Amino acid sequence: QKEVEQNSGPLSVPEGAIASLNCTYSDRGSQSFFWYRQYSGKSPELIMFIYSNGDKEDGRFTAQLNKASQYVSLLIRDSQPSDSATYLCAARIQGAQKLVFGQGTRLTINP
Amino acid sequence: DVKVTQSSRYLVKRTGEKVFLECVQDMDHENMFWYRQDPGLGLRLIYFSYDVKMKEKGDIPEGYSVSREKKERFSLILESASTNQTSMYLCATKGEVYGYTFGSGTRLTVV
């Protein structure tokens, strides 16, 4: 079992709708979670991080964490074509420096 | 903003060559990482370093070595390049609080 799992997609969402990206993790020692966006041919860029159970909002993005279910999600409201990218979920175990990445979900926003 | 610079964007090398990939960061971060990214396999950790002259193996260190003589520079070395090392190589640095900041990546082709 992979430590961080994501549905590879592709996930297709109409423009203006909510895109929902999901991630599960296996190590209960994981303490902090990160969402990266990666455009084709580019390197990943950090868009959200979350440490505590519940929701964290930043503009059109909301990260959700449920440690009991070992589940992290990213919601993108009012999806734009520029949101089309691969989204990587990553987890960090407490005390460790390295991040463990999921395989990424490819998201396409259709105009 | 943290700047992570990888010396080459694209590189073509011959099988058996010794290859050096350089990464330089300007924010005095202690932790630096080398990943490779391949379609369907996601980001895989090769090596990381948490201090000058310190290194730790990641998940796929075989065929690679690293050097960190100065805090700002972390080099990945392919001792004898092989075609299965054709990949996108990503360097990252980590500060105290947030996740990684990635360099722009080096797309290496071994022929």
Interface residues (C-beta under 8 A of the other chain):
Chain A: S8 S32 F34 Y36 K42 S43 P44 E45 L46 F49 L88 A90 R92 Q97 K98 L99 F101 G102 Q103 G104
Chain B: N31 F33 G40 L41 G42 L43 L45 F48 Y50 G58 L90 K94 Y98 G99 Y100 T101 F102 G103 S104 G105
